[in-house]
Amino acid sequence: MEEKDLFDLFREESENLVEQPQAETWQRLEKRLVTSRKRRQKREPVPTHWRVVAATILVILIAGVVSWIVAREHEAILRGQKQFAALQFLQGKWSASGGKMGDSLVFEAQDSTILRGVKTLKFKDILVGNDTFLIQQKGKNTFFNYKNQPYILKYTDYQTFTFLASDGSNVRLRKSIEGRFTLSFDEGVIFLYKKM
């Protein structure tokens, strides 16, 4: 007998090794295949046109939020400019009407965003005191600076402007009729001025 190669043996005997599965096994296999196809169909990627629609909506939302923020900031700046413009009534010469002879206050515009006030107290033509007030518009805020203390305009109504400092103290400018206004400080100091 001739010696056969191991591979030849396998090749010859492979025909005898073929086994037919039972019908029940085929049915289970077919069920599995159908189920896996259904799962694959469910997991199909989102069509490209839906991605484009989603991206467009996202861009529109972002643009809307950004424009809302910019409009809000612009509105705050305009409100600050209107408040500063309302303080232009201070321009000119004022004198104290509380019996203080020689107490005068002059407000002048330095530029479109600064009002400078100089309060002078004289007794018989002798200079006793000199104070400077600075009202300045910076962006959306209006500041009242006095003795190196900045006060920011927080509340305003038709006649009154309330400035608050970081320490909680305040300054109030109150415009009244007949060319008068009061300048009052938190400490209870009140100056009443009339137009000269």
Buried (B, 14 or more C-beta within 10 A) or exposed (E): EEEEEEEEEEEEEEEEEEEEEEEEEEEEEEEEEEEEEEEEEEEEEEEEEEEEEEEEEEEEEEEEEEEEEEEEEEEEBEEBBEBBEBBEEBEEEBBBEEEBEBBBBBBEEEEEBBBBBEBBBBEEEEEEEEEEBBBBBEEBBBBBBBEEEBBBBEEBEEEBBBBBBEEEEBBBBBBEEEEBBBBBBBEEEEBBBBEE
